[in-house]
């Protein structure tokens, strides 16, 4: 990283600072939302304190807000490698997905098929299942392999047919970390002229993203997963976006990307988003912002991989742990889902919170189809530990010590 050390990087995250009044948390809940970088906080505070306004006015604060939205689109465009006019903001990824699904209703009929997966977060399943139900279309699922925790892509020729009109798939699982072979799915989808929607919410914090190279039609993500505030982001290929009918107010703009942004946007969150992207940019090198962002993401991935190797080897060495992790030859994010024999997941995470001030999540994480298929719900779902660039080897070692202590005191009495 361009920072001299992880410790230096951590100074950009106020939530990590120890004070006399507060012992710092150890944040292993990145998949549920990262901590906010100082650059994002500063962007929000600056916008709020220097004067807020709505759009399209002649006065200075309104002109500044107009420019803010354009700057936000340009920053996202450099992060995802798309055009600024293909970027639209919304309340969150889920709301954007439902809005886009409603807009796509005119393209779907009762004779059509929509394909989703058993691996994904429901935010990239239910909007399209709801669309199919409303239009009388058929829903098909790409199955998840219960042994490899990856999608069974060998079935694509039978699942994708001439009736397939839309395919929705996650780039990376928010539970197992599995990075799906998106290129294979998109290639098959385009053979049958189907639209492709990618949920990249869990992928963007860990992987360089290239919207143009992917060749999908819609990509969705959320800034609070990569060091920013709660705001949803969509990248929609202009060829689709321009003909996409949307539910909107009659006087509102007809042009892209504004036509999807119903009502007044969360301007301070967009200011924070720009700051979060600036944080990533500062980690990288290059002559353009796109180059620096790609380099920054590669450095994040390299740091996280070092910790990933340690966590993976540790969890695999514990006999009481069942680790839900794809094989070594499958790309994965630094996200680990596991269960402990004869133990409810909440008991484990609550113990870590009380004894180690450690933020570890439990549940099905809205990947409820996979949770049901793998039979983890009776145990309270999975225990999930997710790494971020501000996590350290010392924190990982503390997690290891804590889990060994829990097992020795609770399971090996």
Secondary structure, 3 states (H helix, E strand, C coil): CCCCCHHHHHCCCHHHCCCCCCCCCEECEHHHCCCCCHHHHHHHHHHHHCCCCCCCCCCHHHHHHHHHHHHHHHHHHHHHCCCHHHEEEECCHHHHHHHHHHHHHHHCCCCCEEEEECCCCHHHCHHHHHHHHHHCCEEEEECECCCCCCECHHHHHHHCCCCEEEEEEECECCCCCEECCHHHHHHHHHHCCCEEEEECHHHHCCCCCCHHHHCCCEEEEEHHHCCCCCCEEEEECHHHHCCCCCCCCCCCCCCCCHHHCCCCCCHHHHHHHHHHHHHHHHCCCCCCHHHHHHHHHHHHHHHHHHHHHHHHHHHHHCCCEEECCCCCCCCECCEEEEEECCCCHHHHHHHHHHHHCEECEEECCCCHHHHHHHCCHHHCCEEEEECCCCCCHHHHHHHHHHHHHHHHHHHCC
